[in-house]
């Protein structure tokens, strides 16, 4: 049993380490060249994925911080209305005359220009 385990290990080592590197006289590959794709990939991923997401998150946080009573907004469900009251987590939207709806502040998708909603 031990002999078969050692044979399996020997086959695995031969597969992972080519014989050319095991022989003397052949230098191993340069570690800089080996890790170059990883070194290049990290900044590319940062600038293409992480940084734009942080920018969108900051813009959304700023938009929610500037929300005020009377602003016209659209929430993620597509519902449009005028902000009637603002709390810590929730806001109240007036979507029609005397029709108030509570929604989470984080559900606000965009703030509309004043006068977009003619009359509620």
Secondary structure, DSSP 4 states (H G I P E B T S, - for coil): -HHHHHHHHHHHHHHHS-HHHHSTT-PPPPHHHHHHHHHHHHHHHIIIIIHHHHHHHHHHHHHHHT--TT-EEEETTS-EEEEEEE-SSEEEEEEETTEEEEEEGGGEEEEEPTTSS---
